[in-house]
Amino acid sequence: MKVLAGDTVTPPPIWLMRQAGRYLPEYREVRKQAGGFLDLCYTPDYAVEVTLQPIRRYGFDAAILFSDILVIPDALKRDVRFEEGRGPLMSPIDADGIAALDPAPVSSHLEPVMETVRRLRNELPAETTLLGFCGAPWTVATYMIAGHGTPDQAPARLFAYREPEAFARLLDILADLSADYLCGQIEAGADAVQIFDSWAGVLGETEFEAFAARPVKRIVDTVRARHPSAKIIAFAKGAGIRLKTYRQTTGADAIGLDWSVPLSFARDLQKDGPIQGNLDPMRVVAGGRALDEGIDVILDVLGGGPLIFNLGHGITPQADPDHVTQLVRRVRGRG
Ligand code: CP3
């Protein structure tokens, strides 16, 4: 929270995107008990447990609520499923489907997530930041339109060109629901929130502004209207040079950087405010020298300013949990 307020903290605080997940044997155990992935998200007993697992094991400075960005389309009754080895699936939406979306039941559907947040704030140590999150409208829309993950989000890009009015309506609906969802998490005890725009990088110049930056600003403005001091991190993966104006356009306090962002450029971005990132998750899989060297260069270049140490994207299932121990130790200066 100090870094989000603009302070430089040495050593920097650390948490990892996707820190609760399949690389941890204790997660896989609970996942088996829960049955479906969405059952895990909507059962506070399970969701609290898997949120706490990485905190117990590594003592990260922040816990991130265990849920998924696709609970919003699930609450909109888009038939969301997670099938083993296939990632998320749902019925692809079209213009008629967008016109028929009913936001009314969404907040009661997501009430179990609020219960999870309340319990977490009670159970976590006071010094551990509790992060809430949602997906950015563009990234959530890509899954709703294609009905599954794709390498380049071609279906959503095409839909946006062919059906601009319906597409704009979808982004507005998602932005307003996401803002309500984040406000609910803040009211339930989240200390700060992160907006994940994992697919921002596939957009052209005009589209990045209209589909990624503006809808995130709409969320930030709505959240701040209700919670003026809310702390917000925005992560736009693949945004590259467009990060120069992204903080200002969106109004986010901190910006998340993926591992392709050059550290010299990251240093410039840090002059305008806090940054978060940006170790390549594959360095955590590799371990050894590749891991140490990746950590050291980030700390050397960015450690003198407001930095939240993180990966440049989520930790992957093949990461060795012992490599995460090595990572945390080295960042904290005991390596
Ligand atoms: O960070 C955390 O530990 C908190 C939980 C969290 C999950 N997903 C749990 C999850 C968060 C913050 C997310 C965000 C998310 N979900 C994003 C944005 C960040 C990113 O990684 O790009 C996206 C695009 C999704 C959608 C999603 N959920 C996909 C594409 C997948 C399948 C890929 C995969 O890793 O399996 C999921 C499933 C998912 N979400 C899992 C977890 C732990 C794995 C599901 C399982 O246990 O089988």
Residues whose N, C-alpha, C, O or C-beta is under 5 A from the ligand:
A	BS01	CP3	L16 M17 R18 Q19 A20 G21 R22 R31 F37 I64 L65 F66 S67 D68 I69 G87 P88 F196 S198 G314
